[in-house]
Amino acid sequence: MTEEQAKSVADALGGDTWQSGGETWLVLLRRADGALVVLSDESVCEYKTEEAFEKGQPASTVLLC
């Protein structure tokens, strides 16, 4: 998603934006249990920790397209 789209989604959901490279933007939602939910325009992924996110190791993924 674009930066503008990511900012709108992040504002609506109470998350943060993150640029994953080039023009690709993600929305990061940090849960109270330390898990991280990451939204893109193609998927929603849950990571048990930020370290798992950095390693690209999602605990679960839902494809949107």
KAPE-V454031 format. One record per residue. N is the residue number from 1. RES is the residue in one letter. PHI is phi in whole degrees, 0 to 359 (none if undefined). OMEGA is omega in whole degrees, -180 to 180 (999 if undefined). D_FIRST is the distance of its C-alpha to the first C-alpha in Angstrom with 1 decimal. Layout:
BEGIN
n: [N/N]
res: [RES/RES]
phi: [PHI/PHI]
omega: [OMEGA/OMEGA]
d_first: [D_FIRST/D_FIRST]
END
This chain:
BEGIN
n: [1/2/3/4/5/6/7/8/9/10/11/12/13/14/15/16/17/18/19/20/21/22/23/24/25/26/27/28/29/30/31/32/33/34/35/36/37/38/39/40/41/42/43/44/45/46/47/48/49/50/51/52/53/54/55/56/57/58/59/60/61/62/63/64/65]
res: [M/T/E/E/Q/A/K/S/V/A/D/A/L/G/G/D/T/W/Q/S/G/G/E/T/W/L/V/L/L/R/R/A/D/G/A/L/V/V/L/S/D/E/S/V/C/E/Y/K/T/E/E/A/F/E/K/G/Q/P/A/S/T/V/L/L/C]
phi: [none/281/300/297/297/298/296/296/294/299/297/293/258/77/251/239/263/210/271/267/128/60/258/266/242/238/246/250/243/268/270/298/276/93/287/234/253/240/251/235/281/246/202/235/237/248/240/293/213/295/298/298/297/299/273/70/242/289/280/204/218/238/278/261/234]
omega: [180/179/-179/178/-179/179/179/-180/-180/178/-178/-175/-179/-179/179/175/179/178/-177/178/-179/179/-178/-180/179/173/-179/176/180/180/-179/-180/178/178/-179/176/-175/-180/171/177/-179/-175/170/-178/175/178/-179/180/175/177/177/177/-180/179/-179/-177/180/175/177/-177/172/178/-177/-179/999]
d_first: [0.0/3.8/6.7/8.1/6.0/6.3/9.8/10.7/10.0/11.8/14.5/15.1/15.5/17.1/14.8/13.6/10.6/10.8/9.8/10.4/11.4/10.9/7.7/5.8/5.4/7.0/9.3/12.9/15.7/19.1/21.9/25.5/26.6/24.6/22.0/18.4/15.8/12.3/9.4/6.4/5.3/8.6/10.9/12.6/14.9/18.0/19.7/23.3/23.0/20.9/23.0/21.9/18.3/19.3/21.3/18.6/20.9/19.4/22.1/20.4/17.3/16.2/14.4/12.6/13.1]
END
